[in-house]
Amino acid sequence: MTIDNNTGEFITQDQAISYTHDFQNDNPTAYKCFMAGSTKLTELLDQKDCIGIRIYRGYDKASGVENLVLVGVDSLGNDICTELFLERLAPCPVSCAQNSILVADN
């Protein structure tokens, strides 16, 4: 797979519902999703030579909490590990979307 500023593919609504519901039903105690603010995402994307964002799964042993770590990616496919790493996203449950078709128990 080529990594560039067009990496990724849009999927259908039915696929999105199937993927999210299947995960949630198979992992009932896992976070359903995480929310990141547009200002923070823009700051990541505005770094020099940034073509996208890589999302790492993480785990904070001190708190026992699953998390995500977002980092910018340069045009060579390398993580931009010089200054900005985005974490402390708003997880669901707690900050869940209201009436979203992507939440299995809504």
Backbone as JSON, one array per atom type, in Angstrom:
{
  "sequence": "MTIDNNTGEFITQDQAISYTHDFQNDNPTAYKCFMAGSTKLTELLDQKDCIGIRIYRGYDKASGVENLVLVGVDSLGNDICTELFLERLAPCPVSCAQNSILVADN",
  "N": [[0.84, -1.18, 0.0], [0.58, 2.16, -0.86], [1.75, 5.03, 0.82], [0.53, 8.17, 1.21], [-0.74, 11.56, 0.89], [-3.29, 10.89, 0.29], [-4.03, 8.53, 1.38], [-6.12, 5.94, 2.55], [-9.6, 5.05, 2.52], [-12.87, 5.85, 1.69], [-15.79, 4.42, 3.07], [-18.93, 2.66, 2.82], [-22.05, 3.59, 4.39], [-23.37, 1.35, 5.42], [-21.21, -0.46, 5.7], [-19.71, 0.91, 7.64], [-21.47, 0.87, 9.82], [-21.68, -1.93, 10.2], [-18.96, -2.65, 10.79], [-18.41, -1.12, 13.15], [-20.47, -1.92, 14.92], [-20.03, -4.7, 15.02], [-17.48, -4.78, 16.25], [-18.08, -3.54, 18.74], [-20.02, -5.27, 19.78], [-18.51, -7.62, 20.02], [-16.6, -6.81, 21.82], [-17.54, -5.8, 24.47], [-16.71, -4.34, 26.75], [-14.81, -2.6, 25.92], [-13.66, 0.69, 24.9], [-15.87, 2.47, 22.79], [-15.28, 4.46, 20.96], [-13.18, 7.3, 20.21], [-12.83, 10.81, 20.57], [-11.4, 13.56, 18.89], [-10.47, 16.95, 18.88], [-10.92, 19.42, 16.29], [-9.08, 21.54, 16.16], [-6.77, 20.53, 17.4], [-6.21, 18.36, 15.69], [-5.73, 19.76, 13.32], [-3.42, 21.16, 14.07], [-1.6, 19.02, 14.25], [-1.59, 18.19, 11.54], [-0.62, 20.47, 10.31], [2.11, 20.5, 10.64], [5.46, 20.75, 9.37], [5.93, 19.21, 6.25], [3.99, 17.28, 6.74], [1.8, 14.72, 5.87], [-0.29, 13.27, 6.73], [-1.93, 11.4, 9.39], [-0.89, 9.1, 11.8], [-2.22, 6.52, 13.77], [-1.76, 5.19, 16.84], [-2.41, 2.44, 18.96], [-2.65, 2.53, 22.45], [-1.75, 2.09, 25.95], [-2.21, 3.04, 29.2], [-0.48, 2.15, 31.83], [-0.41, 3.03, 34.48], [-2.97, 4.09, 35.02], [-4.54, 2.13, 34.0], [-5.89, 2.38, 31.62], [-7.03, 2.19, 28.29], [-5.83, 3.81, 25.36], [-5.36, 6.14, 22.62], [-2.72, 7.19, 20.54], [-1.86, 9.8, 18.56], [0.08, 10.78, 15.78], [1.88, 12.89, 13.55], [2.63, 12.16, 10.07], [5.27, 12.01, 7.75], [6.19, 12.75, 4.26], [7.77, 10.62, 3.51], [6.77, 8.54, 4.87], [7.44, 8.36, 7.48], [7.07, 8.66, 11.05], [6.47, 11.8, 12.53], [8.26, 12.7, 14.97], [9.02, 14.89, 16.56], [7.78, 16.94, 18.01], [4.85, 17.12, 18.43], [2.41, 15.07, 19.84], [-0.66, 13.6, 19.96], [-2.98, 12.89, 22.45], [-5.1, 11.84, 25.15], [-7.76, 11.88, 24.31], [-11.31, 12.22, 24.02], [-13.1, 9.65, 25.34], [-15.62, 7.12, 24.56], [-17.52, 4.86, 26.37], [-18.51, 7.72, 28.19], [-17.96, 10.26, 26.79], [-19.95, 9.96, 24.64], [-21.45, 9.78, 21.38], [-24.66, 11.05, 20.75], [-27.45, 9.27, 19.77], [-26.19, 8.07, 17.53], [-25.78, 6.18, 14.57], [-23.65, 4.52, 14.56], [-23.17, 3.53, 17.06], [-23.73, 0.67, 18.78], [-25.56, 0.17, 20.88], [-27.44, 2.21, 20.89]],
  "CA": [[0.0, 0.0, 0.0], [1.3, 3.43, -0.92], [1.39, 6.0, 1.85], [0.61, 9.55, 0.75], [-1.79, 12.4, 1.48], [-4.59, 10.38, -0.13], [-4.16, 7.18, 1.95], [-7.4, 5.68, 3.18], [-10.69, 4.87, 1.57], [-14.2, 6.03, 2.25], [-16.6, 3.21, 3.03], [-20.36, 2.93, 2.82], [-22.7, 3.67, 5.7], [-23.61, -0.02, 5.87], [-19.94, -1.01, 6.17], [-19.36, 1.6, 8.88], [-22.34, 0.31, 10.86], [-21.28, -3.32, 10.42], [-17.65, -2.69, 11.45], [-18.47, -0.6, 14.51], [-21.34, -2.77, 15.73], [-19.35, -5.98, 15.25], [-16.45, -4.57, 17.26], [-18.7, -3.26, 20.03], [-20.67, -6.49, 20.28], [-17.46, -8.58, 20.38], [-15.75, -6.22, 22.86], [-18.5, -4.95, 25.18], [-16.13, -3.48, 27.78], [-13.84, -1.69, 25.29], [-14.18, 1.98, 24.44], [-16.49, 2.41, 21.47], [-14.64, 5.42, 20.07], [-12.47, 8.43, 20.82], [-13.07, 12.05, 19.83], [-10.32, 14.54, 18.9], [-10.92, 18.25, 18.39], [-10.38, 19.84, 14.99], [-7.91, 22.41, 16.35], [-5.62, 19.66, 17.66], [-5.91, 17.63, 14.46], [-5.13, 20.71, 12.39], [-2.04, 21.41, 14.51], [-0.8, 17.87, 13.82], [-1.48, 18.2, 10.08], [0.09, 21.67, 9.86], [3.56, 20.37, 10.8], [6.21, 20.76, 8.11], [5.99, 17.98, 5.47], [3.02, 16.32, 7.24], [0.82, 14.32, 4.85], [-1.37, 12.51, 7.35], [-1.83, 11.08, 10.81], [-0.85, 7.69, 12.16], [-2.9, 6.32, 15.05], [-1.25, 4.05, 17.59], [-3.14, 2.02, 20.15], [-1.81, 2.64, 23.62], [-2.29, 1.65, 27.23], [-1.59, 3.72, 30.33], [-0.41, 1.16, 32.92], [-0.68, 3.68, 35.77], [-4.41, 4.23, 35.23], [-5.23, 0.96, 33.47], [-6.81, 2.89, 30.61], [-6.68, 2.12, 26.87], [-5.84, 5.12, 24.74], [-4.82, 6.26, 21.27], [-1.69, 8.22, 20.39], [-1.83, 10.26, 17.17], [1.32, 11.45, 15.42], [1.96, 13.25, 12.14], [3.44, 11.31, 9.21], [5.86, 12.8, 6.66], [6.02, 12.22, 2.9], [8.53, 9.37, 3.39], [6.07, 7.55, 5.66], [7.99, 8.33, 8.84], [6.4, 9.44, 12.09], [7.1, 13.09, 12.88], [8.38, 12.54, 16.42], [9.83, 15.99, 17.07], [7.13, 17.84, 18.95], [3.44, 16.96, 18.76], [1.77, 13.77, 19.95], [-1.99, 13.89, 20.48], [-3.6, 11.85, 23.26], [-6.15, 12.33, 26.04], [-8.96, 12.08, 23.53], [-12.53, 11.99, 24.8], [-13.58, 8.3, 25.01], [-16.99, 6.68, 24.76], [-18.45, 5.67, 27.12], [-18.35, 9.0, 28.86], [-18.26, 11.28, 25.78], [-20.54, 9.23, 23.52], [-22.36, 10.47, 20.46], [-26.06, 10.8, 21.03], [-28.25, 8.79, 18.64], [-25.37, 7.73, 16.37], [-26.0, 4.86, 13.98], [-22.43, 3.74, 14.75], [-23.15, 2.99, 18.42], [-24.6, -0.51, 18.74], [-26.62, 0.14, 21.9], [-28.31, 3.42, 20.85]],
  "C": [[0.89, 1.25, 0.0], [0.8, 4.36, 0.18], [1.61, 7.39, 1.27], [-0.54, 10.34, 1.34], [-3.2, 11.97, 1.06], [-4.84, 8.96, 0.41], [-5.48, 7.06, 2.71], [-8.47, 5.54, 2.12], [-12.01, 5.11, 2.3], [-14.98, 4.74, 2.08], [-18.07, 3.62, 3.06], [-20.89, 3.02, 4.26], [-22.94, 2.27, 6.26], [-22.34, -0.68, 6.39], [-19.55, -0.39, 7.51], [-20.19, 1.05, 10.04], [-21.93, -1.11, 11.2], [-19.97, -3.39, 11.2], [-17.73, -2.25, 12.9], [-19.33, -1.47, 15.41], [-20.68, -4.11, 16.03], [-18.27, -5.84, 16.32], [-17.07, -4.39, 18.63], [-19.36, -4.49, 20.62], [-19.65, -7.54, 20.71], [-16.58, -8.11, 21.53], [-16.58, -5.28, 23.73], [-17.9, -4.04, 26.25], [-15.1, -2.5, 27.21], [-14.49, -0.35, 24.98], [-14.74, 1.82, 23.04], [-15.77, 3.31, 20.47], [-13.9, 6.46, 20.9], [-12.74, 9.66, 19.96], [-11.87, 12.98, 20.01], [-10.84, 15.84, 18.3], [-10.22, 18.67, 17.1], [-9.14, 20.73, 15.13], [-6.66, 21.56, 16.57], [-5.23, 18.87, 16.42], [-5.24, 18.53, 13.42], [-3.69, 21.01, 12.77], [-1.13, 20.25, 14.1], [-0.55, 17.94, 12.31], [-0.69, 19.39, 9.55], [1.6, 21.61, 10.08], [4.23, 20.3, 9.43], [6.27, 19.34, 7.53], [5.0, 16.91, 5.95], [1.98, 16.02, 6.15], [-0.35, 13.55, 5.44], [-1.1, 12.25, 8.81], [-1.81, 9.57, 10.96], [-1.44, 7.57, 13.56], [-2.39, 5.03, 15.69], [-2.21, 3.71, 18.73], [-2.17, 2.07, 21.31], [-2.52, 2.15, 24.87], [-1.5, 2.33, 28.34], [-1.62, 2.76, 31.53], [-0.78, 1.78, 34.27], [-2.17, 3.77, 36.05], [-5.2, 3.02, 34.75], [-6.19, 1.31, 32.35], [-6.21, 2.74, 29.2], [-6.72, 3.53, 26.29], [-5.34, 5.03, 23.31], [-3.8, 7.38, 21.27], [-1.62, 8.55, 18.9], [-0.55, 11.03, 16.93], [1.27, 11.77, 13.93], [2.86, 12.29, 11.38], [3.97, 12.16, 8.05], [5.73, 12.09, 5.31], [6.83, 10.96, 2.64], [7.87, 8.24, 4.18], [6.58, 7.41, 7.07], [7.12, 9.13, 9.8], [7.19, 10.72, 12.34], [7.13, 13.14, 14.41], [9.19, 13.67, 17.05], [9.11, 16.85, 18.09], [5.71, 17.48, 19.35], [2.99, 15.5, 18.72], [0.41, 14.04, 20.59], [-2.55, 12.67, 21.21], [-4.61, 12.54, 24.17], [-7.39, 12.76, 25.24], [-10.16, 11.78, 24.42], [-13.1, 10.62, 24.41], [-15.07, 8.13, 25.23], [-16.92, 5.23, 25.23], [-17.77, 6.82, 27.87], [-18.74, 10.08, 27.85], [-18.81, 10.61, 24.52], [-21.41, 10.13, 22.65], [-23.78, 10.12, 20.83], [-26.77, 10.39, 19.74], [-27.43, 8.52, 17.39], [-25.69, 6.34, 15.88], [-24.8, 3.95, 14.17], [-22.29, 3.15, 16.15], [-24.19, 1.88, 18.49], [-25.76, -0.46, 19.73], [-27.45, 1.41, 21.95], [-29.68, 3.06, 20.34]]
}
